[in-house]
Amino acid sequence: MALADHNITDKIDITDVTCPITFVKAKVAIEELEEGEILQIHLNHGEPLENVPRSLGEEGHEVLEKIDNGDGTWELIVRRGAD
């Protein structure tokens, strides 16, 4: 699925922060959305790519897709779950 195929509600860039702040910023951003809305998260490969999707999933949100930008960064597409 391509990035354009998602009805993205909001976007954040967390490439300038390190774990665990990456998850904190992602959590705050997704909590500002309504249930079912979609957040695009621009993040770095490595720890952020491992920890942020796992932690958001544990919070009840659905990771729809991980897209490799080919430059060491990724786009994470996440649908907000129910409260």
MOPAC internal coordinates of N, CA, C and O (Angstrom, degrees):
PM7 1SCF
backbone

  N    0.0000 0     0.00 0     0.00 0    0    0    0
  C    1.4502 1     0.00 0     0.00 0    1    0    0
  C    1.5296 1   108.40 1     0.00 0    2    1    0
  O    1.2310 1   119.99 1   -40.43 1    3    2    1
  N    1.2923 1   117.63 1   139.57 1    3    2    1
  C    1.4570 1   122.06 1  -179.57 1    5    3    2
  C    1.5291 1   110.30 1   -91.29 1    6    5    3
  O    1.2310 1   121.46 1   -23.53 1    7    6    5
  N    1.3049 1   114.81 1   156.47 1    7    6    5
  C    1.4597 1   121.45 1   179.50 1    9    7    6
  C    1.5215 1   111.71 1   -53.40 1   10    9    7
  O    1.2310 1   120.21 1   140.92 1   11   10    9
  N    1.3143 1   117.19 1   -39.08 1   11   10    9
  C    1.4639 1   122.05 1  -178.13 1   13   11   10
  C    1.5298 1   111.83 1   -67.62 1   14   13   11
  O    1.2310 1   119.81 1   162.66 1   15   14   13
  N    1.3317 1   117.98 1   -17.34 1   15   14   13
  C    1.4546 1   121.54 1  -179.32 1   17   15   14
  C    1.5244 1   113.25 1   -77.00 1   18   17   15
  O    1.2310 1   120.39 1   166.99 1   19   18   17
  N    1.3208 1   116.86 1   -13.01 1   19   18   17
  C    1.4641 1   121.62 1  -179.54 1   21   19   18
  C    1.5262 1   109.56 1   -94.28 1   22   21   19
  O    1.2310 1   120.79 1   -39.44 1   23   22   21
  N    1.3162 1   116.09 1   140.56 1   23   22   21
  C    1.4566 1   121.37 1   176.38 1   25   23   22
  C    1.5292 1   107.56 1   -88.52 1   26   25   23
  O    1.2310 1   120.54 1  -100.39 1   27   26   25
  N    1.3328 1   116.57 1    79.61 1   27   26   25
  C    1.4615 1   122.80 1  -172.85 1   29   27   26
  C    1.5222 1   110.57 1   -74.98 1   30   29   27
  O    1.2310 1   121.49 1   -52.22 1   31   30   29
  N    1.3319 1   114.76 1   127.78 1   31   30   29
  C    1.4579 1   122.36 1  -179.00 1   33   31   30
  C    1.5299 1   111.07 1   -86.77 1   34   33   31
  O    1.2310 1   120.51 1   138.59 1   35   34   33
  N    1.3457 1   116.64 1   -41.41 1   35   34   33
  C    1.4637 1   121.05 1  -176.54 1   37   35   34
  C    1.5219 1   108.95 1  -150.62 1   38   37   35
  O    1.2310 1   120.85 1   -19.25 1   39   38   37
  N    1.3341 1   115.98 1   160.75 1   39   38   37
  C    1.4627 1   123.12 1  -179.96 1   41   39   38
  C    1.5213 1   109.47 1  -133.75 1   42   41   39
  O    1.2310 1   120.98 1   -34.99 1   43   42   41
  N    1.3397 1   115.72 1   145.01 1   43   42   41
  C    1.4623 1   120.58 1   171.25 1   45   43   42
  C    1.5261 1   108.70 1  -136.86 1   46   45   43
  O    1.2310 1   121.22 1   -24.69 1   47   46   45
  N    1.3147 1   115.26 1   155.31 1   47   46   45
  C    1.4684 1   122.98 1   176.94 1   49   47   46
  C    1.5149 1   107.23 1  -119.56 1   50   49   47
  O    1.2310 1   120.52 1   -64.84 1   51   50   49
  N    1.3325 1   116.61 1   115.16 1   51   50   49
  C    1.4630 1   120.11 1   179.56 1   53   51   50
  C    1.5313 1   111.52 1  -115.91 1   54   53   51
  O    1.2310 1   120.76 1  -154.01 1   55   54   53
  N    1.3185 1   116.15 1    25.99 1   55   54   53
  C    1.4639 1   119.96 1  -179.68 1   57   55   54
  C    1.5252 1   112.55 1   -73.07 1   58   57   55
  O    1.2310 1   120.36 1   166.21 1   59   58   57
  N    1.3251 1   116.92 1   -13.79 1   59   58   57
  C    1.4646 1   120.04 1  -177.04 1   61   59   58
  C    1.5227 1   113.17 1   -96.68 1   62   61   59
  O    1.2310 1   119.88 1  -174.34 1   63   62   61
  N    1.3441 1   117.83 1     5.66 1   63   62   61
  C    1.4660 1   121.42 1   179.03 1   65   63   62
  C    1.5157 1   110.23 1  -125.69 1   66   65   63
  O    1.2310 1   120.64 1   -17.20 1   67   66   65
  N    1.3336 1   116.38 1   162.80 1   67   66   65
  C    1.4605 1   121.56 1  -179.40 1   69   67   66
  C    1.5267 1   110.32 1  -114.60 1   70   69   67
  O    1.2310 1   121.39 1   -16.11 1   71   70   69
  N    1.3181 1   114.95 1   163.89 1   71   70   69
  C    1.4668 1   120.61 1   177.28 1   73   71   70
  C    1.5301 1   109.19 1   -64.17 1   74   73   71
  O    1.2310 1   119.04 1   -38.04 1   75   74   73
  N    1.3055 1   119.44 1   141.96 1   75   74   73
  C    1.4563 1   128.83 1     7.37 1   77   75   74
  C    1.5365 1   113.80 1   -91.59 1   78   77   75
  O    1.2310 1   119.83 1  -175.45 1   79   78   77
  N    1.3274 1   117.92 1     4.55 1   79   78   77
  C    1.4617 1   120.60 1  -178.52 1   81   79   78
  C    1.5256 1   110.85 1   -65.61 1   82   81   79
  O    1.2310 1   119.70 1   153.07 1   83   82   81
  N    1.3302 1   118.17 1   -26.93 1   83   82   81
  C    1.4637 1   120.28 1   178.24 1   85   83   82
  C    1.5242 1   110.35 1   -58.19 1   86   85   83
  O    1.2310 1   120.44 1   134.21 1   87   86   85
  N    1.3418 1   116.76 1   -45.79 1   87   86   85
  C    1.4583 1   119.68 1   179.62 1   89   87   86
  C    1.5252 1   110.87 1   -67.98 1   90   89   87
  O    1.2310 1   119.96 1   139.41 1   91   90   89
  N    1.3058 1   117.67 1   -40.59 1   91   90   89
  C    1.4736 1   121.16 1  -179.68 1   93   91   90
  C    1.5231 1   109.99 1   -58.37 1   94   93   91
  O    1.2310 1   120.12 1   132.89 1   95   94   93
  N    1.3244 1   117.38 1   -47.11 1   95   94   93
  C    1.4704 1   120.81 1  -179.76 1   97   95   94
  C    1.5290 1   111.11 1   -64.82 1   98   97   95
  O    1.2310 1   120.30 1   138.88 1   99   98   97
  N    1.3337 1   117.02 1   -41.12 1   99   98   97
  C    1.4644 1   120.68 1   178.86 1  101   99   98
  C    1.5294 1   110.43 1   -64.83 1  102  101   99
  O    1.2310 1   120.38 1   138.28 1  103  102  101
  N    1.3272 1   116.87 1   -41.72 1  103  102  101
  C    1.4627 1   121.13 1  -179.41 1  105  103  102
  C    1.5234 1   111.16 1   -63.75 1  106  105  103
  O    1.2310 1   120.47 1   135.11 1  107  106  105
  N    1.3236 1   116.72 1   -44.89 1  107  106  105
  C    1.4629 1   120.71 1   178.75 1  109  107  106
  C    1.5281 1   110.10 1   -60.99 1  110  109  107
  O    1.2310 1   120.29 1   136.05 1  111  110  109
  N    1.3235 1   117.05 1   -43.95 1  111  110  109
  C    1.4699 1   120.89 1  -178.62 1  113  111  110
  C    1.5237 1   111.77 1   -64.44 1  114  113  111
  O    1.2310 1   120.10 1   137.13 1  115  114  113
  N    1.3220 1   117.42 1   -42.87 1  115  114  113
  C    1.4697 1   118.76 1  -177.34 1  117  115  114
  C    1.5237 1   111.19 1   -73.02 1  118  117  115
  O    1.2310 1   120.01 1   150.71 1  119  118  117
  N    1.3149 1   117.59 1   -29.29 1  119  118  117
  C    1.4608 1   120.63 1   178.57 1  121  119  118
  C    1.5226 1   112.21 1   -70.29 1  122  121  119
  O    1.2310 1   120.12 1   162.70 1  123  122  121
  N    1.3207 1   117.38 1   -17.30 1  123  122  121
  C    1.4619 1   121.30 1   176.96 1  125  123  122
  C    1.5285 1   111.90 1   -79.99 1  126  125  123
  O    1.2310 1   120.50 1   167.95 1  127  126  125
  N    1.3334 1   116.66 1   -12.05 1  127  126  125
  C    1.4640 1   121.58 1  -179.44 1  129  127  126
  C    1.5225 1   110.68 1   -90.62 1  130  129  127
  O    1.2310 1   121.19 1   -16.68 1  131  130  129
  N    1.3175 1   115.33 1   163.32 1  131  130  129
  C    1.4625 1   121.95 1   173.79 1  133  131  130
  C    1.5283 1   108.49 1   -87.04 1  134  133  131
  O    1.2310 1   120.42 1   -22.86 1  135  134  133
  N    1.3134 1   116.80 1   157.14 1  135  134  133
  C    1.4604 1   121.41 1   177.40 1  137  135  134
  C    1.5319 1   110.17 1   -52.77 1  138  137  135
  O    1.2310 1   120.78 1   -47.69 1  139  138  137
  N    1.3268 1   116.12 1   132.31 1  139  138  137
  C    1.4587 1   122.04 1   178.58 1  141  139  138
  C    1.5228 1   114.58 1    91.75 1  142  141  139
  O    1.2310 1   120.20 1   164.17 1  143  142  141
  N    1.3371 1   117.23 1   -15.83 1  143  142  141
  C    1.4670 1   119.25 1   178.15 1  145  143  142
  C    1.5233 1   109.59 1   -74.48 1  146  145  143
  O    1.2310 1   120.86 1   -19.30 1  147  146  145
  N    1.3401 1   115.96 1   160.70 1  147  146  145
  C    1.4640 1   121.30 1  -171.57 1  149  147  146
  C    1.5257 1   111.62 1  -118.29 1  150  149  147
  O    1.2310 1   121.90 1   -47.02 1  151  150  149
  N    1.3318 1   113.96 1   132.98 1  151  150  149
  C    1.4628 1   122.55 1   178.67 1  153  151  150
  C    1.5246 1   109.33 1  -111.12 1  154  153  151
  O    1.2310 1   120.90 1   -46.29 1  155  154  153
  N    1.3302 1   115.88 1   133.71 1  155  154  153
  C    1.4668 1   122.24 1   172.70 1  157  155  154
  C    1.5178 1   107.28 1  -102.81 1  158  157  155
  O    1.2310 1   120.50 1   -55.32 1  159  158  157
  N    1.3238 1   116.66 1   124.68 1  159  158  157
  C    1.4614 1   122.36 1  -178.48 1  161  159  158
  C    1.5206 1   108.59 1  -116.01 1  162  161  159
  O    1.2310 1   120.68 1   -58.83 1  163  162  161
  N    1.3246 1   116.31 1   121.17 1  163  162  161
  C    1.4651 1   122.73 1   176.02 1  165  163  162
  C    1.5294 1   106.22 1   -92.41 1  166  165  163
  O    1.2310 1   120.25 1   -63.28 1  167  166  165
  N    1.3546 1   117.12 1   116.72 1  167  166  165
  C    1.4544 1   119.92 1  -175.37 1  169  167  166
  C    1.5177 1   111.35 1  -142.33 1  170  169  167
  O    1.2310 1   121.35 1   -13.02 1  171  170  169
  N    1.3214 1   115.03 1   166.98 1  171  170  169
  C    1.4555 1   121.82 1  -178.58 1  173  171  170
  C    1.5232 1   111.31 1   -84.78 1  174  173  171
  O    1.2310 1   121.43 1   -23.77 1  175  174  173
  N    1.3395 1   114.87 1   156.23 1  175  174  173
  C    1.4585 1   123.11 1   172.75 1  177  175  174
  C    1.5311 1   108.18 1   -65.79 1  178  177  175
  O    1.2310 1   119.93 1   -16.65 1  179  178  177
  N    1.2982 1   117.75 1   163.35 1  179  178  177
  C    1.4610 1   121.75 1   176.81 1  181  179  178
  C    1.5216 1   111.59 1    94.97 1  182  181  179
  O    1.2310 1   120.98 1    41.14 1  183  182  181
  N    1.3327 1   115.73 1  -138.86 1  183  182  181
  C    1.4644 1   121.03 1  -177.00 1  185  183  182
  C    1.5239 1   114.07 1   -52.15 1  186  185  183
  O    1.2310 1   119.34 1   132.15 1  187  186  185
  N    1.3409 1   118.87 1   -47.85 1  187  186  185
  C    1.4684 1   117.78 1  -179.98 1  189  187  186
  C    1.5256 1   112.73 1   -58.89 1  190  189  187
  O    1.2310 1   119.98 1   138.87 1  191  190  189
  N    1.3239 1   117.65 1   -41.13 1  191  190  189
  C    1.4608 1   121.63 1  -178.71 1  193  191  190
  C    1.5306 1   111.25 1   -68.58 1  194  193  191
  O    1.2310 1   120.14 1   151.81 1  195  194  193
  N    1.3174 1   117.33 1   -28.19 1  195  194  193
  C    1.4591 1   120.93 1   177.34 1  197  195  194
  C    1.5218 1   111.27 1   -81.69 1  198  197  195
  O    1.2310 1   120.33 1   134.07 1  199  198  197
  N    1.3261 1   116.97 1   -45.93 1  199  198  197
  C    1.4594 1   121.53 1  -170.60 1  201  199  198
  C    1.5240 1   114.94 1   -82.43 1  202  201  199
  O    1.2310 1   119.71 1   138.16 1  203  202  201
  N    1.3200 1   118.16 1   -41.84 1  203  202  201
  C    1.4692 1   120.60 1  -174.59 1  205  203  202
  C    1.5310 1   111.17 1   -63.86 1  206  205  203
  O    1.2310 1   118.68 1   129.27 1  207  206  205
  N    1.3459 1   120.13 1   -50.73 1  207  206  205
  C    1.4727 1   118.58 1   179.50 1  209  207  206
  C    1.5301 1   112.59 1   -61.54 1  210  209  207
  O    1.2310 1   120.46 1   138.25 1  211  210  209
  N    1.3206 1   116.72 1   -41.75 1  211  210  209
  C    1.4635 1   120.25 1  -179.85 1  213  211  210
  C    1.5281 1   110.94 1   -62.44 1  214  213  211
  O    1.2310 1   120.38 1   133.39 1  215  214  213
  N    1.3186 1   116.87 1   -46.61 1  215  214  213
  C    1.4589 1   121.22 1  -178.21 1  217  215  214
  C    1.5224 1   111.77 1   -66.46 1  218  217  215
  O    1.2310 1   120.02 1   139.22 1  219  218  217
  N    1.3335 1   117.56 1   -40.78 1  219  218  217
  C    1.4697 1   119.94 1   177.92 1  221  219  218
  C    1.5230 1   110.41 1   -65.26 1  222  221  219
  O    1.2310 1   120.20 1   141.80 1  223  222  221
  N    1.3277 1   117.22 1   -38.20 1  223  222  221
  C    1.4590 1   121.07 1   176.45 1  225  223  222
  C    1.5235 1   111.81 1   -62.45 1  226  225  223
  O    1.2310 1   120.90 1   139.54 1  227  226  225
  N    1.3314 1   115.89 1   -40.46 1  227  226  225
  C    1.4651 1   120.61 1   177.83 1  229  227  226
  C    1.5284 1   111.40 1   -65.43 1  230  229  227
  O    1.2310 1   120.39 1   154.89 1  231  230  229
  N    1.3314 1   116.87 1   -25.11 1  231  230  229
  C    1.4649 1   122.23 1   178.57 1  233  231  230
  C    1.5306 1   111.39 1   -82.79 1  234  233  231
  O    1.2310 1   119.99 1   175.63 1  235  234  233
  N    1.3282 1   117.63 1    -4.37 1  235  234  233
  C    1.4553 1   121.19 1   177.52 1  237  235  234
  C    1.5142 1   115.53 1    98.71 1  238  237  235
  O    1.2310 1   120.34 1  -168.71 1  239  238  237
  N    1.3328 1   116.95 1    11.29 1  239  238  237
  C    1.4575 1   121.18 1   178.29 1  241  239  238
  C    1.5334 1   109.08 1   -96.51 1  242  241  239
  O    1.2310 1   120.32 1   -23.04 1  243  242  241
  N    1.3172 1   116.98 1   156.96 1  243  242  241
  C    1.4578 1   121.65 1  -176.09 1  245  243  242
  C    1.5265 1   111.52 1  -106.63 1  246  245  243
  O    1.2310 1   120.70 1   -61.56 1  247  246  245
  N    1.3173 1   116.26 1   118.44 1  247  246  245
  C    1.4578 1   121.16 1   174.75 1  249  247  246
  C    1.5238 1   107.23 1   -78.91 1  250  249  247
  O    1.2310 1   120.81 1   -66.11 1  251  250  249
  N    1.3207 1   116.06 1   113.89 1  251  250  249
  C    1.4589 1   121.21 1  -177.34 1  253  251  250
  C    1.5164 1   112.77 1   -85.35 1  254  253  251
  O    1.2310 1   121.27 1   143.98 1  255  254  253
  N    1.3354 1   115.17 1   -36.02 1  255  254  253
  C    1.4598 1   117.94 1  -174.61 1  257  255  254
  C    1.5245 1   110.91 1  -164.88 1  258  257  255
  O    1.2310 1   121.56 1   -29.93 1  259  258  257
  N    1.3409 1   114.61 1   150.07 1  259  258  257
  C    1.4653 1   123.05 1   170.51 1  261  259  258
  C    1.5194 1   105.53 1  -121.51 1  262  261  259
  O    1.2310 1   120.40 1   -55.04 1  263  262  261
  N    1.3303 1   116.83 1   124.96 1  263  262  261
  C    1.4613 1   121.48 1  -176.78 1  265  263  262
  C    1.5315 1   109.17 1  -119.25 1  266  265  263
  O    1.2310 1   120.54 1   -58.57 1  267  266  265
  N    1.3114 1   116.57 1   121.43 1  267  266  265
  C    1.4659 1   123.12 1   179.12 1  269  267  266
  C    1.5205 1   108.84 1   -79.76 1  270  269  267
  O    1.2310 1   120.43 1   -59.00 1  271  270  269
  N    1.3259 1   116.79 1   121.00 1  271  270  269
  C    1.4628 1   121.73 1   178.38 1  273  271  270
  C    1.5267 1   112.38 1   -81.35 1  274  273  271
  O    1.2310 1   120.37 1   170.17 1  275  274  273
  N    1.3365 1   116.89 1    -9.83 1  275  274  273
  C    1.4555 1   120.95 1   177.93 1  277  275  274
  C    1.5172 1   114.75 1    79.84 1  278  277  275
  O    1.2310 1   120.48 1  -173.50 1  279  278  277
  N    1.3387 1   116.68 1     6.50 1  279  278  277
  C    1.4692 1   120.41 1  -179.20 1  281  279  278
  C    1.5290 1   111.77 1  -126.55 1  282  281  279
  O    1.2310 1   120.61 1  -160.11 1  283  282  281
  N    1.3242 1   116.43 1    19.89 1  283  282  281
  C    1.4602 1   120.78 1  -178.24 1  285  283  282
  C    1.5238 1   112.92 1    90.72 1  286  285  283
  O    1.2310 1   120.56 1  -179.77 1  287  286  285
  N    1.3357 1   116.53 1     0.23 1  287  286  285
  C    1.4581 1   120.15 1   176.17 1  289  287  286
  C    1.5268 1   109.63 1  -118.27 1  290  289  287
  O    1.2310 1   121.19 1   -18.89 1  291  290  289
  N    1.3021 1   115.33 1   161.11 1  291  290  289
  C    1.4621 1   122.86 1  -177.67 1  293  291  290
  C    1.5126 1   109.79 1  -134.96 1  294  293  291
  O    1.2310 1   121.34 1   -20.11 1  295  294  293
  N    1.3208 1   115.04 1   159.89 1  295  294  293
  C    1.4605 1   121.97 1   170.35 1  297  295  294
  C    1.5266 1   105.76 1  -111.86 1  298  297  295
  O    1.2310 1   121.17 1   -54.23 1  299  298  297
  N    1.3101 1   115.37 1   125.77 1  299  298  297
  C    1.4487 1   121.97 1   176.88 1  301  299  298
  C    1.5200 1   107.20 1  -108.41 1  302  301  299
  O    1.2310 1   120.46 1   -53.92 1  303  302  301
  N    1.3230 1   116.73 1   126.08 1  303  302  301
  C    1.4492 1   122.09 1  -178.97 1  305  303  302
  C    1.5239 1   107.52 1  -109.30 1  306  305  303
  O    1.2310 1   121.10 1   -59.91 1  307  306  305
  N    1.3431 1   115.50 1   120.09 1  307  306  305
  C    1.4640 1   120.81 1  -172.77 1  309  307  306
  C    1.5343 1   110.47 1  -130.59 1  310  309  307
  O    1.2310 1   120.99 1   -47.26 1  311  310  309
  N    1.3414 1   115.70 1   132.74 1  311  310  309
  C    1.4596 1   121.27 1   175.11 1  313  311  310
  C    1.5299 1   108.50 1   -96.75 1  314  313  311
  O    1.2310 1   121.07 1   -49.76 1  315  314  313
  N    1.3275 1   115.55 1   130.24 1  315  314  313
  C    1.4612 1   120.19 1  -179.60 1  317  315  314
  C    1.5179 1   109.63 1   -68.70 1  318  317  315
  O    1.2310 1   121.34 1   -47.37 1  319  318  317
  N    1.3198 1   115.04 1   132.63 1  319  318  317
  C    1.4473 1   121.82 1   177.69 1  321  319  318
  C    1.5259 1   111.43 1   -88.54 1  322  321  319
  O    1.2310 1   121.31 1     3.41 1  323  322  321
  N    1.3140 1   115.09 1  -176.59 1  323  322  321
  C    1.4613 1   121.15 1   179.31 1  325  323  322
  C    1.5262 1   109.75 1   -74.20 1  326  325  323
  O    1.2310 1   121.54 1   -24.44 1  327  326  325
  N    1.3076 1   114.65 1   155.56 1  327  326  325
  C    1.4761 1   119.74 1   177.53 1  329  327  326
  C    1.5075 1   111.35 1   -69.97 1  330  329  327
  O    1.2310 1   120.10 1   180.00 1  331  330  329

